[in-house]
Amino acid sequence: MIKNIVFDFGDVFINLDKEAINRVLIEKSIESLPDNLISTCMSFEKGIHNSEKFINRFVDRYYPKFSREEFVDGWNSILLDFPLYRLDFLKGLQDAGLYRLFLLSNTNDLHIKWIQNDWGLELYEEFKSCFENFYLSHEIGMRKPNSDIYEFVLNENKLHAEETFFIDDTKENTDAASALGIKIWNINPKTEDVIDLLTRKELNR
C-alpha cells in the first residue's frame, strides 16, 4: 500500500524547455560542452560550486561570446511557466491527508532564485509548504540518479521503499528508484500531467 509520494519538480510541476540551453550554445557557435564543464554543471547541482564560481567558469571559458548577464539568462531559459491548476491539485492532495508528500529535485541556486523571483516568494513558499520535506540537490549535496539520494530520503523520513511512489520525467532517475524497490511513474510531460496521479494503477495496488 502506498503511503508516501515523492515528486520531481521540473516537468512535473514547472514546465521546462530542456533544449533551450543547447539553442543558446548553438547561437554562440558552441557545438558541445567539454567534459570538465559538464562535470562543473553536475557539481553545481550538488552545491559543490556556488553561483559565482559556476558563472565565472563558463564566462572565463567562452569570453567574449558570453557576458555574465547573457550566460545567466541563457542558463535560466530552461525554466518556463508553473500552471496554477497543478498547485490546486497539490493542495487538494495535501488537504486529503492520505499520503506523506515530498519533493526531490536536481536543481541549482540560479534556477531556484529565478523561480523565487518569477513566482514571487509568497507563491514559492505556498508551494513549498505543501510538502513534508523539500529536497533540492544543491542543498543536500546529492543528485539523482545516484542511489544515495533516494536512500537519504527514505532513511531520514523512515519510509519503506515498497510504500513509496516516485514521479520523475527522467527515466534514468525512475530506474534508479525502482532498483531500490520504490514504485515509480516515469511521467511523459508531453502527454501526461501530474494532476492525473490518482488514476495511476501503480498507486492503487
C-alpha positions in Angstrom: 0.0 0.0 0.0 1.4 3.4 -1.0 1.8 5.8 1.9 4.4 8.3 0.6 4.7 10.2 -2.7 7.9 11.8 -3.8 7.7 14.3 -6.7 10.3 15.7 -9.0 10.0 19.5 -9.7 10.8 20.2 -13.3 8.4 18.9 -16.0 6.2 17.6 -13.2 5.1 21.0 -11.7 7.0 23.7 -13.5 7.3 23.3 -17.3 10.7 23.1 -18.8 12.3 23.7 -22.2 15.2 21.3 -21.9 16.6 22.2 -25.3 16.8 25.9 -24.5 20.4 25.9 -23.3 21.5 23.9 -26.4 20.0 26.5 -28.6 21.7 29.3 -26.7 25.1 27.5 -27.1 24.5 26.9 -30.8 23.7 30.6 -31.3 27.1 31.3 -29.7 28.7 28.8 -32.1 29.4 26.4 -29.2 28.7 22.9 -30.6 29.1 21.0 -27.3 30.5 21.4 -23.8 33.8 19.9 -22.8 33.7 17.2 -20.2 35.1 19.4 -17.5 32.3 21.9 -17.9 29.7 19.1 -17.9 31.2 18.0 -14.6 31.0 21.6 -13.4 27.3 21.6 -14.1 26.8 18.4 -12.1 28.9 19.8 -9.2 26.8 23.0 -9.3 23.7 20.8 -8.9 25.3 19.2 -5.8 26.2 22.6 -4.3 29.9 22.0 -4.6 30.3 25.3 -6.6 28.5 28.4 -5.6 26.8 30.5 -8.3 29.6 33.0 -8.6 32.2 30.3 -9.2 29.9 28.5 -11.7 29.2 31.6 -13.7 32.9 32.5 -13.8 33.9 29.1 -15.1 31.7 29.5 -18.1 32.3 33.1 -18.8 36.0 32.8 -18.5 36.0 29.8 -20.8 33.9 31.4 -23.5 34.6 35.2 -23.1 33.7 37.3 -25.1 30.9 35.1 -26.5 29.1 35.4 -23.2 28.7 38.3 -20.9 27.7 37.3 -17.3 24.2 38.5 -17.9 23.8 36.6 -21.2 25.1 33.4 -19.6 22.7 33.6 -16.6 19.8 34.4 -18.9 20.7 31.5 -21.1 21.1 29.2 -18.2 17.7 30.1 -16.8 16.0 29.9 -20.2 15.1 26.2 -19.5 12.5 27.4 -17.0 9.0 28.1 -18.2 5.6 28.5 -16.5 4.0 27.0 -13.5 0.4 26.1 -14.2 -1.5 27.0 -11.1 -4.0 24.2 -11.6 -1.2 21.9 -10.5 -0.8 23.8 -7.3 -4.5 23.4 -6.7 -4.2 19.7 -7.2 -1.2 19.5 -4.9 -3.1 21.5 -2.2 -6.0 19.2 -2.5 -3.8 16.2 -2.1 -2.2 17.7 1.0 -5.6 18.5 2.5 -6.9 14.9 1.9 -4.1 13.7 4.2 -3.9 10.3 2.6 -0.2 10.4 1.7 3.0 11.9 3.1 4.3 14.3 0.3 7.9 15.1 -0.5 9.8 16.9 -3.3 13.1 15.7 -4.6 14.7 17.7 -7.4 18.0 18.1 -9.1 18.4 21.8 -9.3 20.7 24.6 -8.5 20.9 28.0 -6.8 20.5 30.1 -10.0 17.3 28.2 -11.1 15.8 28.4 -7.6 16.5 32.2 -7.4 14.9 32.7 -10.8 11.8 30.7 -9.7 11.5 32.7 -6.5 11.8 35.9 -8.4 9.4 34.9 -11.2 6.8 33.4 -9.0 7.2 35.7 -6.1 8.2 34.4 -2.6 4.6 34.1 -1.4 3.7 31.6 -4.2 7.0 29.8 -3.8 6.5 29.4 -0.1 2.9 28.3 -0.6 4.1 25.6 -3.0 6.9 24.5 -0.7 4.6 24.3 2.3 2.6 21.5 0.6 5.5 19.1 1.2 6.6 17.5 4.4 10.2 17.9 3.2 11.5 19.8 0.2 14.8 18.3 -1.0 16.9 20.3 -3.6 20.1 18.6 -4.7 22.3 21.7 -4.3 21.2 22.0 -0.7 21.7 18.3 0.3 24.9 17.6 -1.7 23.5 14.7 -3.7 21.8 14.3 -7.1 19.7 11.8 -9.0 20.1 9.2 -10.2 22.8 8.2 -7.6 21.2 5.8 -5.2 22.4 7.7 -2.1 19.9 10.5 -2.6 17.0 8.1 -2.6 18.3 6.2 0.4 18.8 9.5 2.2 15.1 10.5 1.7 13.9 7.0 2.7 16.1 6.9 5.8 15.7 10.4 7.0 11.9 10.1 6.9 11.7 6.4 8.0 10.0 5.5 4.7 9.7 2.0 3.3 10.6 1.7 -0.3 7.6 -0.5 -1.2 5.2 2.0 0.3 6.8 4.9 -1.6 5.8 6.2 -5.0 8.2 8.4 -7.0 7.3 10.6 -10.0 10.0 11.9 -12.4 10.2 12.7 -16.1 13.7 11.3 -16.5 13.9 7.5 -17.0 17.4 7.2 -15.6 16.0 8.7 -12.3 13.0 6.4 -12.1 15.0 3.4 -13.0 17.4 4.1 -10.1 14.5 4.5 -7.7 12.8 1.3 -9.0 16.0 -0.6 -8.3 15.6 0.2 -4.6 12.0 -1.2 -4.6 10.3 2.2 -4.9 7.2 2.3 -7.1 7.6 4.7 -10.0 5.9 6.8 -12.6 8.2 8.0 -15.4 5.9 10.8 -16.4 5.9 12.0 -20.1 5.4 15.8 -19.8 4.2 15.9 -23.5 1.3 13.5 -23.0 0.7 13.2 -19.2 0.0 15.5 -16.3 0.7 15.1 -12.6 -2.9 16.0 -11.8 -3.9 12.5 -13.1 -1.8 10.9 -10.4 -4.7 9.4 -8.5 -5.8 7.5 -11.6 -2.5 5.6 -11.8 -2.9 1.9 -11.2 0.5 1.7 -9.7 -0.7 4.0 -6.9 -3.7 1.8 -6.1 -2.1 -1.6 -5.9 
